């Protein structure tokens, strides 16, 4: 019997299921995280803790973790959907944001320059990709999508201030969006979402509390842009009020972070785009008594819309993803404490 044609598999995808995509991406990301970490440490990629960031108040971190996530997500996406998919521009959009983030990680850019570099990429993506079925055609759509993607891409960047927070939120957000797209029959878009959800999950052990590696802009910008883009292709209006409520829950944490930070900075006389410790997760950690506890709390909040999606899918096996995320966030500090005693 003739075996599978490798070239044909690359062209049309390997036909892996939902959970298989997540697991494969998580494994690839986990391996690549170690490789990137060892390489960056060897060439001297240490990041000294900034004074206004409690996440990095102790020890040394290493950057470029976004490289592992983007490589793993892209590789598994191509393997799952094939290189002939009409949604290849989505991966180009992600890679473009990765390059902007990599430039910022290597040679820090001002907020203005980051926006200047992002807007042409976002505008090209809005013009290139197929229009979501529920969105009217025309210039207003293009302008609205450009504004939405730019704001939410940077919202995820602002959210990346505590170990474990962004990978956990991104993995749950993209998993939920991936399931919704899968249910609609948009399987190739779903594969991209699930691949990057798995890649975020695989990076989490390297980034959970007191992690050795951070995502940096090279990871936060692509994940934010992808999450904001893919939710546009979920047919929210067809679900009525429940659909809009679900979308609001999915985007609640990054939207809250932008609103919270902006208001507090303005009230303190600081421009909203300038860095400061006025983050919601820091305020929450003061109320809960610990930064790890606040990260777990926000991950639990982000798991709520995911669980609602799983209930509608009626396949409880999908609950393994939020449980894995929360278990990693809760378990790592205890393991570290146990190994030090």
N, C-alpha and C positions, 0 to 999 in steps of 0.2 A: 504493500500500500504506500502511495506517495505521501511523504511527509509535508508539513506546512512550508510554504514558500516564505522565506524570511523577508524578501523585498515586498511581497504582497501584504505581509503582516504590518510592516512599517507604513505602507501606503494607506491601509484601511483600518488599522488598529488590531489589537490582540483580543478584543472581545471580553475583557475582564469585567466583573460585576462591581457594584457600588462599594461594598466592603473591601473587595480585593484591591480596588484603586487606592483607597485610604491606607490600607495596610502596606501595600507596595511603596507608596510615596513616603510613609512614615519610616520605613526601613531604610530607604535610599537617603532620606534627609538625615536620619540618625548617623549613618555611616559618613556621609559627607560633612556633617557637623564636626566629627572628630578629625577628619582630614583637613578641613579648613582651619580648625583650631590649632592643630599641630603646625601647619604651615605658617599661619599668621604669628604664632608665638615664636617660631624659628626666625622669621624675618623681622620681628620686633613690632608687632601690631598692638602693643599694650595701650590701653586707654586709662588715663589717670582720672580718678573720681572727681567730677565737678563739685564745687562746694554747695550748690543749691539742689542737689539730687540725692535724697536719702537712699535711693536704690543702690548707689555706688559709694556709700559712706565708708565702706571698708573694702580693703583688698584691691586687686587689679582685675580689670575685665579686658577681653580681647574682642576686637570688632570684626566686621565683615561676615557676621552670621547670616545676613541676608543672602549671601552667595549660595550657601547650602540650600536654603529654602527655595530660592528661585530656580536653581539647577534641578533640584528634585522635582518640584512642581511642574516645570517645563518638560522634563524628560518623561515623566509618567503621563502627562497630558498627551504628548505626541504618541507614546506607545499605546495609549488607550483609544484615542480617536483617529490616529493615523495622520499622515502629513497632507492628505488631500482634503481635509475638513475645511469648510468655508469659514470656520472660526479661528483659523490661524492668526488673523490680525489681533485677536485678544492676547495671544502670547507675545506678539510684537509690542503691544501696548505695555504689557507687564515688563518686558525686557527694557523698553525705553525708560520706564520709571526706575528700574534697577540701575541703569547707567547714570541717571541723574542722582540717585541716592549714593551710588558708589563715588561719584565725583564729590558730593558733599561730605561723605565720610573721609575722603582722602584730603580734600582741600575745602574746609567749611565755607559754604555759600551763605550769603545774606538771604533773608526771607524773600526779598524782591527778586533776586536772581533765580531762586528756586521756582518762583511763580512764572517768571519769564521763560524758563526752560520747559516748564510743565504745560503751559497753555497751548503752544503749537502742537504738542503731542496729543493732548486731550482733544483739541479741535479736529485734528486729522482723524482720530479714532471715531469721533462722533459723525464725521462725514463718510468714513469708510465702511463702518460696520452696518449690517442690516438694522433697520429701525424696529424697535419693539412694536408688537401688534397693537398695543393699547395706547400708543403715543401718536398724536397727530403729526403729520409731515409738515416740514417747513422750517424757516429760519428760527422761529421761537424754540422749536425742539432742539436744534443744534446749540443755541445759546444757553438754554436751560441745562442741557447735558454737560456742556463745557463747564458751567459754573458748579454744577453738582459734583462732577468728578474732581475738579480742582479742590473744592472745599473738603470733600470727604477723604481724598487722598492725604491731605495735610492733617485732617482730624486723626487719622490712624497714626501719623507721625507724632502728633502731640501726645497720643495715648501711650507711646512707647517710652515710659519713664520709670517703670518698675519691672524687675525681673519676673517673667512669667505672665505678665498681664496681656501684652499684645498677642503672643502666640496662642494663648488660651482663648481669648476673645475671637481671634481670626479663625481658629480651627472650628469653633462652634458656629460662628456666623456662616462661614463658607460651607460647612456641612449642611446646615439648614437650607441655605440657598440651593445647594447642589441637589438635595432631595426634592425640593419644590420644582426645580427644572427637570429632574428625572421624571416626576409625576406628569409634567406637561408634555413629555415626549421630546424635550430638547436635550437629548442624551449627551451630545458632544459638549455643549456648554456645561452640563452637569458634571461631566468628566473633568473638565478644567477646574471647576469649583472644588470637587472632591479631592483632586490631586494636590491642590494647594492647601486644602484642609489637612490632609495627611502629612504634607511637608511641614506645616506649622506644628502639628502634633509631634512629629519626629524630632523637631528642634527643641521642644519644650524641656526635655531632660537637661539640655545644655544651658537653658535660660531660666529655669525655675529658681526660686529664691536662692540668692547667692550663687547664681550660675556663673560659669566660667566665660560665657560668650554673650554678646548682645546682638540684636538684629541690626541696629543702626538704620540709617535712612535707606540703605540698599535693600533692606527687608521690609521696613514699615511702609514706604511709599508704594512698592508693588502690591503688597497685600491690601492696602487701603484702596488703591485704584481698582483692583480686581473686585473687591467686595462691593464697592459703589457701582461698578459697571454691571456686574452680573445681576444685582437685585433689580435693575431696570428691565431685565428680560423675564422676570417672574410676572405672570399675568395677574397682578394684584386686583384690578377692578372686578374681574370675574368672580372673585371671592367675596365681594361686597364689603361691608364694614369690618368683617373679620379679617379680610385680606389687608386692609389698611392698618388695622390694629397690629397684625402680625409684622408687617413691614416696619411699623414704628418701634415695636419691641426689638426687632433685629438690629435697627440702627440706633437704639437708645443710648448705648454706652459711648460711642464716639461723638454723637450729637451732644450729649450731656457734657462730655469733656470739653468740647469747643466752647459751648455756651458758658460753662462754669469758669473756665480759664479766662475767657474774654472779659466777662463781667468783673471778675476779681482783679484782673490786671488793670482795667480801666479805672476801677474804684481806687486802686493803689497808685494811679498816676503813671502806669506803665503801658506802652502800646501793646495791643493784643498779640502782635506777632513777635514780641521780644521774649526771650526765655526768662522764666521765673519759677519759683516753687509753688505757685498757686494752682496746683493740680487737684482734681477731685479725689483721686486715690490717696493723696497725702492727707487731705482733710479727713477722709474716711478712716485712714489708719490711726489718726489721733483719737477718733471715737471708738474704734475697736481695740486699740491698744497695740496693734502690730501691723506692719506692712504685709506680711504673708497672709494674715487673716483678711485684710481688705482685698487682696488679689483673689483669694478663694471666694469671697462674697460676690465680687463682680463676675467671676466665672459662673457662679450659681445663677446669678441674674441672667447672664447671656444664655445659659442652658434652658431657660424657660421657653423661649420661642422655638428652640430646637425640639424640645419634648412635645410641644404642640404640633409641630410638623410630623414627628414620628407617630403621634396618635392618629393623625389623618392618614398616614401611610399604612398604619395597622401592621407594622412589622417591628415588634419590640427589639429584635436583634440590633437594630440601628442605635439603640440606647447605649451601646458599648462605647461610643465615641465620647459623649459628655462625661460618662463615668470614668473613662480613662483619663480625660483632662483633669477632672477634679481630684482623682486619686493621685496623679503625679504632683499636683500643686500641694495637696495635703501631706503626701508621703515623703517628699524630698526633705523638707526641714527636719522631720523626725528621724529619717535615715542619717542625715548629716549629724544630728545631735547624738544619735546612738553610736556612730562610728568614731566620734571624738572622745567618748567616755571610756 
